[in-house]
Amino acid sequence: MTDLISTVAPAVRGMLGAGAPEVRLATDDFSPCGHFRYRLDYWWRSGVQPLLVVGQNPSKASHQRTDPTALRCARRAHRAGLGGLVMLNMFPRVATDPADLWAAGEDVAEEAKNMFTIRNALIENIDAPVLFAPGGDPHPRHRAQAAKVEAILRGKGVDLLCLGTTAAGLPRHPSRLGYDVPMVPWTGSFAVGGSAA
């Protein structure tokens, strides 16, 4: 891997904590307007598969700054002996409050580009573990989109992981869980008529 540590902000460089390898490469893929992010990568070890995480929608985390979810996912990946973190999301719109995501409405072109990005990430990291963490937002678009993304992931033969499930059988959110919570197989489904248990 090309050493691009000079492009990584100090906040990202030391994100793994004392004694851990520094993040050597961080890249992000935002739309020109900055309202959409399709992918965020943090790498600290070349030649080793990353952890792919699929969440609901991106925050403002980038190669210059981190946030609680990206931080926890990166530390979890490092603790698992993986070489990096690739953050993906079901929806590409940047929003710190889910209400803002739903209020903005659907953007067909941006969401199609996002799906393309997810497919490419799977091809590029064919053996990487995938943590499916879309959460359980009750908005109708959430479940419909989760079913589409799940179909893409399972269509590639991916065994989905989660950090346990909610009472409704939905994958729990990674930023609210301790590192002692293991990644385990998720056998539920968001498919219409499918069981979420």
C-alpha positions as CSV (number, residue, x, y, z in Angstrom):
1,M,0.0,0.0,0.0
2,T,1.3,3.5,-0.8
3,D,2.3,5.3,2.3
4,L,-0.1,8.3,2.4
5,I,0.1,9.0,6.1
6,S,0.6,12.7,5.4
7,T,-2.9,12.9,4.0
8,V,-4.4,11.5,7.2
9,A,-5.6,14.0,9.8
10,P,-4.1,13.6,13.3
11,A,-7.6,12.8,14.7
12,V,-7.8,9.9,12.3
13,R,-4.2,8.8,12.6
14,G,-4.4,8.1,16.3
15,M,-7.9,6.8,16.3
16,L,-7.1,3.3,17.4
17,G,-5.7,4.4,20.7
18,A,-2.4,4.2,22.6
19,G,-0.1,1.4,21.4
20,A,-2.2,0.6,18.3
21,P,-0.9,0.9,14.7
22,E,-1.5,4.3,13.2
23,V,-4.0,4.7,10.4
24,R,-1.8,4.9,7.3
25,L,-4.3,5.6,4.7
26,A,-7.8,7.2,4.9
27,T,-10.0,7.9,1.9
28,D,-13.5,9.1,1.5
29,D,-15.9,9.3,-1.4
30,F,-18.3,12.3,-1.1
31,S,-20.4,13.8,-3.8
32,P,-19.2,17.2,-5.0
33,C,-22.0,18.9,-3.1
34,G,-20.9,17.2,0.1
35,H,-24.4,15.9,0.9
36,F,-23.7,12.3,0.0
37,R,-21.0,9.9,1.1
38,Y,-20.7,6.5,-0.6
39,R,-17.7,5.0,1.1
40,L,-15.1,5.7,3.9
41,D,-11.9,3.7,4.2
42,Y,-9.4,3.6,7.1
43,W,-6.3,1.3,6.6
44,W,-3.5,0.5,9.0
45,R,-2.2,-2.8,7.6
46,S,-1.6,-3.6,3.9
47,G,-2.3,-7.1,2.5
48,V,-4.9,-8.0,5.2
49,Q,-8.6,-7.9,4.6
50,P,-10.6,-5.1,6.2
51,L,-13.9,-5.2,8.0
52,L,-16.8,-4.1,5.8
53,V,-19.6,-2.4,7.8
54,V,-22.9,-1.6,6.3
55,G,-24.9,1.0,8.3
56,Q,-28.0,3.0,7.7
57,N,-26.6,6.4,6.4
58,P,-23.3,8.3,6.8
59,S,-22.4,11.0,9.3
60,K,-19.8,13.6,8.6
61,A,-16.8,11.3,9.2
62,S,-14.1,11.6,6.6
63,H,-10.4,11.1,6.0
64,Q,-10.0,14.3,8.1
65,R,-12.2,13.5,11.0
66,T,-13.9,10.6,12.7
67,D,-17.1,10.0,14.7
68,P,-18.2,7.5,17.4
69,T,-19.5,4.9,15.0
70,A,-16.4,4.9,12.7
71,L,-14.1,4.9,15.7
72,R,-15.8,1.9,17.3
73,C,-15.9,0.0,14.1
74,A,-12.2,0.7,13.4
75,R,-11.2,-0.4,16.9
76,R,-13.3,-3.5,16.5
77,A,-11.7,-4.4,13.2
78,H,-8.2,-3.9,14.6
79,R,-9.0,-6.1,17.7
80,A,-10.1,-8.8,15.2
81,G,-6.7,-8.7,13.5
82,L,-8.1,-7.1,10.3
83,G,-6.2,-4.6,8.2
84,G,-8.7,-1.8,7.8
85,L,-12.3,-0.6,7.8
86,V,-14.5,0.1,4.9
87,M,-17.7,1.9,5.9
88,L,-20.7,1.6,3.6
89,N,-24.3,2.5,4.1
90,M,-27.8,1.6,2.8
91,F,-28.5,5.3,2.1
92,P,-25.7,7.7,0.9
93,R,-27.2,11.0,2.4
94,V,-25.1,12.5,5.2
95,A,-27.4,13.1,8.2
96,T,-26.7,13.0,11.9
97,D,-30.4,12.8,12.7
98,P,-32.5,10.1,10.9
99,A,-35.4,12.6,10.7
100,D,-33.3,14.7,8.3
101,L,-32.7,11.6,6.1
102,W,-36.4,10.9,5.8
103,A,-37.3,14.6,5.4
104,A,-34.9,14.9,2.4
105,G,-36.8,12.2,0.5
106,E,-35.5,9.7,-2.0
107,D,-32.7,10.5,-4.5
108,V,-32.8,7.8,-7.1
109,A,-29.6,8.6,-8.9
110,E,-27.5,9.0,-5.7
111,E,-29.0,5.8,-4.2
112,A,-28.1,3.9,-7.4
113,K,-24.6,5.1,-7.2
114,N,-24.5,4.0,-3.6
115,M,-25.6,0.5,-4.5
116,F,-22.9,0.4,-7.2
117,T,-20.3,1.3,-4.6
118,I,-21.5,-1.5,-2.3
119,R,-21.2,-4.0,-5.1
120,N,-17.7,-2.8,-5.9
121,A,-16.6,-2.9,-2.3
122,L,-17.6,-6.6,-2.2
123,I,-15.7,-7.4,-5.3
124,E,-12.6,-5.6,-4.1
125,N,-12.7,-7.3,-0.7
126,I,-14.1,-10.6,-1.6
127,D,-13.0,-12.5,1.5
128,A,-13.6,-9.6,4.0
129,P,-16.1,-10.2,6.8
130,V,-19.3,-8.1,6.5
131,L,-20.9,-6.6,9.6
132,F,-24.5,-5.7,8.7
133,A,-25.6,-3.0,11.0
134,P,-28.5,-1.0,9.5
135,G,-30.3,-0.8,12.8
136,G,-34.1,-1.0,13.2
137,D,-35.4,2.5,12.2
138,P,-39.2,2.2,11.9
139,H,-39.5,4.3,8.8
140,P,-40.9,2.3,5.9
141,R,-38.1,3.2,3.5
142,H,-35.6,1.7,6.0
143,R,-36.9,-1.9,5.8
144,A,-37.4,-1.7,2.0
145,Q,-33.8,-0.5,1.5
146,A,-32.4,-2.9,4.0
147,A,-34.0,-5.8,2.0
148,K,-32.4,-4.5,-1.2
149,V,-29.0,-4.2,0.3
150,E,-29.3,-7.6,2.1
151,A,-30.2,-9.2,-1.3
152,I,-27.0,-7.7,-2.8
153,L,-24.9,-9.0,0.0
154,R,-26.4,-12.5,0.1
155,G,-26.4,-12.6,-3.7
156,K,-22.6,-12.4,-3.5
157,G,-22.5,-15.3,-1.1
158,V,-21.7,-13.2,1.9
159,D,-22.3,-14.5,5.4
160,L,-23.6,-11.5,7.3
161,L,-22.4,-10.8,10.8
162,C,-24.1,-8.7,13.5
163,L,-23.4,-7.6,17.1
164,G,-26.4,-9.4,18.4
165,T,-30.0,-8.4,17.7
166,T,-32.8,-6.3,19.2
167,A,-35.9,-7.8,20.6
168,A,-37.3,-7.6,17.0
169,G,-34.4,-9.6,15.7
170,L,-32.7,-6.7,13.9
171,P,-28.9,-6.1,13.9
172,R,-27.8,-3.8,16.8
173,H,-26.0,-0.5,16.2
174,P,-22.2,-0.8,16.7
175,S,-21.7,2.6,18.4
176,R,-23.7,1.6,21.4
177,L,-22.0,-1.7,22.2
178,G,-18.8,-2.7,24.1
179,Y,-15.9,-4.4,22.4
180,D,-16.7,-7.6,24.4
181,V,-19.8,-8.1,22.3
182,P,-18.7,-10.6,19.6
183,M,-19.6,-10.5,15.9
184,V,-22.0,-13.4,15.3
185,P,-23.8,-14.7,12.2
186,W,-27.1,-12.9,11.3
187,T,-29.6,-15.3,9.9
188,G,-32.6,-13.0,9.9
189,S,-34.0,-11.1,6.9
190,F,-35.5,-7.8,6.0
191,A,-37.2,-9.3,2.9
192,V,-40.9,-8.6,2.6
193,G,-42.7,-11.5,4.3
194,G,-39.4,-12.7,5.8
195,S,-38.6,-13.1,9.4
196,A,-36.4,-10.6,11.1
197,A,-35.7,-13.1,13.9
